[in-house]
Each structure stands twice: as structure tokens, then as C-alpha cells.
């Protein structure tokens, strides 16, 4: 809280925190609003949940001058499946001062489909007052990196392992590192994978969960290439910003935010989800092109600092919440602040 002097964070208890009370968490939210609305200038809601409707309506009734910000944190598949639920959510959308999507593609599609204005507010990075040091490509190693909860269905890490196995013979100097906690059910797959590919045992490393931020940053600094094989994401995940800030080239699956993450293909490659052959080809294409990766390393650091810096993002959000952006092309703007 050093960056926000005077700010107070209240953490509300869920039913499991106090057994026997039998209070639903939405009711706890309503009670909190009733008790604190006078000091609540902003109600920040995360994901479009029907349960939020009574909370949002209550807040606006008590604080008509207050602001409501709804961060969708959603992918197009989810939003497209809303169907009848969209009508049930309309009272929530109507009282929101700002609704944001974390991917340009999703924002544009929703603005064509919905009667409510959706702004593009990406997930970014925060430097805690420090200007990130430029990362030199010369200091990087022939490492392919991925970071996340390894082995979860959503992260689709099998795709990366299988693609690396296909490309490995033609990339003899390259290694693969998977950073993050490993799901217990994934270990059986890994055992079978290394039984089929015993020659890769010394070239693939599972680091385990890395809690030390500096140590994780060093993983990004060393890697030339960051690969994200997720099946879905609510915008660009935090690991993308972390990797790009350290100058990693990127290969991503075709997510809503893949264009945002690769600069529309300027310094990265998008491959179809589940296309192992396509990912293997992309690995070979980038890893064999040292000059392209060197140039991308510089470009992506410039790009991430310009468009994904939370200091700039929050400044833009403040303008939107202040109601001074009505004529700024909200439906399809780029960050220039």
C-alpha cells in the first residue's frame, strides 16, 4: 500500500471463513455496500456475474454519483454463449460507467454485437516507480520458456512438449523450460512422454513453482522465446507482459488477445490451438532466424512499455471513469497517453 497512501483494503469473509453463519457472499457484499457506500467512490466488479446485479443496483441507488467499473475478464466464446443470460445481465451493464475487455478483438466484436460501449483495457505490468532496464539479446540463451500452472487443461502444455519433440532434432542447441507448479495428474503424461522421447530428458526442465520474483525474472531474461499454448485466456495473461518486458520473442495460440501479444505478427507468431505440427514449424522458423529474434527482442520491449504500462493504462481508465472520453473513439482506440 506504499504506492497508495491512505488507501484501505477490506477483505470480506466468505461463508467457509466463518462456518455456521450461513450468509451467502453476495449478501455479504450487499451488507458491505449498505455500511460503506458513503466512502465508496468506485465499485469495481470482476467478470459479468448475474449475482452482481442487486449489488450494483443498490450501490447506484445509494450513490448515484458513484462509478461502477466492470472488467469482463472474458473470452469471446463465453460472451457468445450468454444467450438469455445477456438479458438478465442487462441491468448490470446499464449502470456500469465503464465496461472493459482485455483483448482488442473481443472489444471490437462486442461493440458490434452489444448496445453497451466496451472499452479496451489490457492486462499490463506495473514497474513500482522504476523504469525497466533494457534487456540485451546478447545475454539470452537458446531457451524456450513457458510459465504457468503446468499440466492444467486450460494451459494445454502437452502441445508444447509434443511440438518440441518434433522440432528438437533440428534444434540441437535448444532446451525447454516449464516454470510453475505441476498438476499431479500431469505427471503420468510426462512419464509416458519421456518413455517415448528418452533423448529429451536432459533438454527439458520443470523448475517447479517460483515464488521469488527476481528468480522468475531471470528465467525470462535468459529465454529467447516464450510460448503460450493456452486454450483460452481472459485477455493477455500476466506471464505475457512479464516475458515481453524481458525481451522474449513470443509464440501464442489463437486467443482473443493473440494479435495484441504479437503486435499483429510484428514480433511473434500465432498458431492454431491444438496444432502441434504448426507449433513445431513455428519453433523452427523463429529459432533458426537469429537476426529476426534479435530485432524482435528490441521491438517487443518498446511495444510492451508503450501499450501495457499500467501507469498509462490507469491514466486512461481514470479519464473514462471521469466521463471525459465521450468523443475519443472509445470503441476502437489505441493507447497514446
Secondary structure by P-SEA (a helix, b strand, c coil): ccccccbbbbbbbcccccccccccaaaaaaaaaaaccccccbbbbccccccaaaaaaaaaaacccbbbbbbccccaaaaaacaaaaaaaaaaaaaccbbbbccaaaaaaaaacccbbbbbbcccccccccccccccccccccbbbbbcccccccccaaaaaaaaaaaccccccbbbbbbccccccaaaaaaaaaaaccccccccccccccccaaaaaaaaaaccbbbbbccccccccaaaaaaaaaccccccccccccccccccccccccccccaaaaaaaaaaaaaacaaaaaaaaaaaaaaaaccccaaaaaaaaaaaaaccccccccccccccc
